Amino acid sequence: MLRVRCVRGGSRGAEAVHYIGSMLGKSFVGWVQRTFQSTQAAAVSQKSCAADDRITETSPDDSPVCSYNEWDPLEEVIVGRPENASVPPFTVEVKANTYEKYWPFYQKYGGQIFPPEHVKKAVAEIEEMCNILRLEGVTVQRPEVIDWSVKYKTPDFESTGLYAAMPRDILLVVGNEIIEAPMAWRARFFEYRAYRSLIKDYFRRGAKWTTAPKPTMADELYDQEYPIRTVEDRHKLAAMGKFVTTEFEPCFDAADFMRAGRDIFAQRSQVTNFLGIEWMRRHLAPEYKVHIISFKDPNPMHIDATFNIIGPGLVLSNPDRPCHQIEMFKKAGWTVVTPPTPIIPDDHPLWMSSKWLSMNVLMLDEKRVMVDANETTIHKMFEKLGISTIKVSIRHANSLGGGFHCWTCDVRRRGTLQSYFS
């Protein structure tokens, strides 16, 4: 067997060309020489490009991306887009994450766009939300508009897309680093494409950019026989610690992580497995510590409508999904607030979420919160906490699976890295 070490520029590269020629003949020499010359030319070109288009390297203080928690003063945010939102195919992982009453909807409309009039209203609501954020002094960025109904195929599966509505699901900012989550739904495999132009710009201006290992999403990642038929089934499976995603390969959604300075809290859910959490733990160590917490939740998917940290040592904890480790927070001196029951009507469609989006709020700073205009009871709760409410109605946007926290990814908050949990 002919083995040649890496061919590089200079005299060693030339010697390698002559050696290969002596072994394989003149015709091959010509090809190798042309390839070698092309490689040298490309290297010169790259050096020229690097000189003309320098990448900025900055400290966290100067980076366009910097956010350590959920409550420091918000300066820049990415807000999602509902345009072209497409109903995901009714696969096993989608079935496990949706409620039984909506299964016929997915079976009928999977691969097609969501009801156009509903999406049109959601677009208007999110535009108004962006305008209000700008009036509050926040810079707003948006992902690209993409046709999510286009079918795609990998060696392991076929699917159509979903949307670019929830940047919180796919992007996690830790300090001056943007972490791109691998996701767990096949319908979200290529969702990152809508954000790439934004992330590349942040990177060129000095931000760190990490893409977590992309899963194959082969059949082995999912329990193909995941036995859910009723709410009771969900409770039993959750109590047993069984999920639709296996430990075949790391997977996670960014929205299963909640930041509080040097401490980050994560849950094992239907879309985030232990391998995914372990990847995040190793990646962020030793500067950050990732804690696994769990809840009495029959359908865990994304932590921010269950456990939402809204200030230093201040957390909203969903009474329907109590945290098994809540005493740990109380012993650390945290204040645990129980939000009121949501008042959204039963007949309002929530195809991809629960009513508890009422607590899925966005903190603009410790004393300002963006909250649903219709949820009057939670307004009163925030008033008692001394937090002023910025009221916006996004009921139609809620139907697509998220509240204010879901619809956003805070890119830059004015603050420093601190410890809030001991």
Disulfide bonds with the S-S distance in Angstrom:
none
